[in-house]
């Protein structure tokens, strides 16, 4: 979440910087280098097609080749273009990362639970409850390396805990009642979306964790 929020802030800041400095440079440059109204190119660059509009201005807008422009705001405009490209890349990568983790964090609960808590963070899924009789499921997207690193553990004062992993008809069961196991050998599970299920059989004061980091 922190990465995603940070990327939004960076993207907004770089976008504002792009609009301010590229807009100022375009207006000042077009006053001397273009036969068209400067404000028209500012609108095209900033509000019609952004980076594409900026390229269009450089290619076809600067018609007065023999006129020397002042160069005012040039360095800031170049820096803002580079900043926006980097900010957009950062935002795209973090959005994909957030979408994957957000999807993984949507655990579904079935059965009877008291004071249930579950969270997914940094490749670790933790579940705890005062009483639990049912199962909790989530479906993260795991890489080959993450599949080879899966471990699980549980601790409870009563009842049993079973870990189940499923993918395309392949199912693995592991009894993890009051023990730690792993890394698990999942020969028939491939990288991609994997269903992970924690089954609780009349457990009390239970805590369980599944890690793939």
C-alpha positions in Angstrom: 0.0 0.0 0.0 2.8 2.4 0.9 4.5 1.8 -2.5 1.2 2.4 -4.3 0.4 5.6 -2.4 3.9 6.9 -2.9 3.7 6.2 -6.7 0.4 8.3 -6.9 2.1 11.2 -5.1 5.2 11.0 -7.4 3.0 10.8 -10.5 0.9 13.8 -9.5 3.9 15.9 -8.6 5.7 15.0 -11.9 2.5 15.6 -13.9 2.0 19.1 -12.3 5.7 19.9 -12.9 5.3 18.8 -16.5 2.2 20.9 -17.1 3.8 24.0 -15.5 7.3 24.0 -17.0 6.4 22.5 -20.4 3.5 24.9 -20.6 5.7 27.9 -19.8 8.5 26.8 -22.2 6.0 26.0 -25.0 4.3 29.4 -24.6 7.6 31.4 -24.6 9.1 29.3 -27.4 6.0 29.4 -29.6 5.9 33.2 -29.4 9.1 33.3 -31.4 9.3 30.0 -33.2 5.8 29.3 -34.3 3.4 30.8 -36.8 0.5 29.7 -34.7 -0.9 31.3 -31.6 1.3 30.3 -28.6 -1.8 29.5 -26.4 -3.0 27.0 -29.1 0.2 24.9 -28.7 0.0 25.1 -24.9 -3.5 23.6 -25.1 -2.4 20.9 -27.5 0.7 20.0 -25.5 -1.0 20.0 -22.0 -4.6 19.1 -22.6 -4.9 17.2 -25.8 -2.2 14.7 -26.0 0.5 15.6 -23.5 3.8 14.0 -24.4 2.6 13.3 -28.0 1.5 16.9 -28.3 5.0 18.0 -27.0 6.6 15.9 -29.8 4.2 17.4 -32.4 5.2 20.9 -31.4 8.9 20.1 -31.7 8.3 18.5 -35.1 5.7 20.7 -36.8 5.1 23.6 -34.5 8.5 25.3 -34.6 8.1 26.6 -38.2 10.4 29.6 -37.9 13.7 27.7 -38.0 15.8 30.8 -38.5 14.6 32.5 -35.3 16.6 32.0 -32.2 14.4 31.2 -29.1 15.2 32.6 -25.7 15.5 29.1 -24.2 13.6 30.2 -21.1 12.4 27.3 -19.0 14.1 24.9 -21.4 16.1 22.9 -18.8 13.1 22.7 -16.4 10.9 21.5 -19.3 13.3 18.8 -20.2 13.7 17.7 -16.6 9.9 17.7 -16.2 9.4 15.5 -19.3 12.0 13.0 -17.9 10.4 13.2 -14.5 6.9 12.5 -15.9 8.2 9.5 -17.9 9.8 8.1 -14.7 6.8 8.9 -12.6 4.5 7.2 -15.0 6.7 4.1 -15.1 6.8 4.0 -11.3 3.0 4.4 -11.0 2.4 1.6 -13.6 4.7 -0.9 -11.8 3.3 -0.1 -8.4 -0.3 -0.3 -9.6 0.4 -3.8 -11.0 2.0 -4.8 -7.7 -0.8 -3.3 -5.7 -3.5 -5.0 -7.8 -1.8 -8.4 -7.3 -1.4 -8.0 -3.6 -4.9 -6.5 -3.2 -6.4 -9.5 -5.0 -4.4 -11.8 -2.8 -5.5 -10.0 0.3 -9.2 -10.6 -0.4 -9.5 -13.7 1.9 -13.0 -15.3 1.9 -14.3 -16.7 5.2 -16.7 -19.6 5.4 -18.0 -21.1 8.6 -18.2 -19.8 12.2 -15.5 -17.5 13.5 -15.1 -15.4 16.6 -12.8 -12.3 16.6 -11.3 -13.3 13.3 -8.3 -11.4 12.0 -6.4 -12.0 8.7 -3.9 -10.0 6.7 -1.5 -10.4 3.9 1.7 -8.5 3.9 5.1 -9.0 2.3 4.3 -12.5 1.2 3.0 -13.7 4.6 -0.7 -14.5 5.3 -1.6 -14.6 8.9 -5.0 -15.6 10.4 -6.1 -15.7 14.0 -9.3 -16.2 15.9 -10.7 -16.9 19.4 -12.8 -19.7 17.9 -12.9 -21.0 14.4 -14.8 -23.8 12.7 -14.7 -23.4 8.9 -12.1 -22.2 6.4 -10.5 -19.1 5.0 -9.4 -18.9 1.4 -7.3 -16.6 -0.8 -5.8 -16.8 -4.2 -2.4 -15.1 -4.7 -0.4 -15.1 -7.8 2.9 -16.9 -7.0 6.1 -17.1 -9.0 8.2 -20.2 -9.3 10.6 -19.0 -6.6 7.7 -18.2 -4.2 6.2 -21.7 -4.8 9.5 -23.2 -3.6 9.4 -21.1 -0.5 6.0 -21.9 0.9 6.0 -22.6 4.7 3.1 -22.9 7.1 2.5 -23.0 10.9 -0.2 -22.9 13.4 -0.8 -22.8 17.1 -4.0 -23.4 19.0 -5.3 -24.5 22.4 -7.8 -27.0 20.9 -8.9 -28.4 17.5 -7.0 -28.9 14.3 -5.7 -26.9 11.4 -5.3 -28.2 7.8 -3.6 -26.4 5.0 -4.9 -27.0 1.5 -3.4 -25.8 -1.8 -5.3 -26.2 -5.1 -4.7 -25.4 -8.8 -6.5 -26.7 -11.8 -7.7 -29.9 -10.1 -4.5 -30.6 -8.3 -4.9 -30.6 -4.5 -2.4 -30.9 -1.6 -3.3 -31.4 2.0 -1.0 -30.7 5.0 -1.9 -31.1 8.7 -0.3 -28.1 10.4 -1.9 -28.5 13.8 0.5 -26.9 16.3 3.5 -27.3 14.1 5.6 -25.7 11.4 6.2 -27.3 8.0 8.0 -26.4 4.8 9.3 -25.4 2.4 6.6 -27.6 0.8 7.2 -29.8 -2.2 4.4 -29.0 -4.7 5.4 -30.9 -7.8 2.2 -30.5 -9.7 1.6 -26.8 -8.8 2.7 -24.3 -11.5 3.6 -20.6 -11.2 0.5 -18.5 -11.4 -2.7 -18.2 -9.4 -2.9 -20.7 -6.5 -5.8 -21.2 -4.1 -4.6 -21.4 -0.5 -7.1 -22.6 2.1 -6.7 -22.8 5.9 -9.3 -25.2 7.4 -10.1 -24.9 11.1 -11.8 -27.8 13.0 -13.3 -26.5 16.2 -10.2 -24.6 17.1 -9.8 -22.1 20.0 -7.2 -19.3 20.4 -5.8 -20.2 17.1 -3.2 -18.4 15.0 -1.9 -19.6 11.6 0.5 -18.3 9.0 1.4 -19.2 5.4 4.5 -17.6 3.9 5.8 -17.6 0.3 8.5 -15.1 0.6 
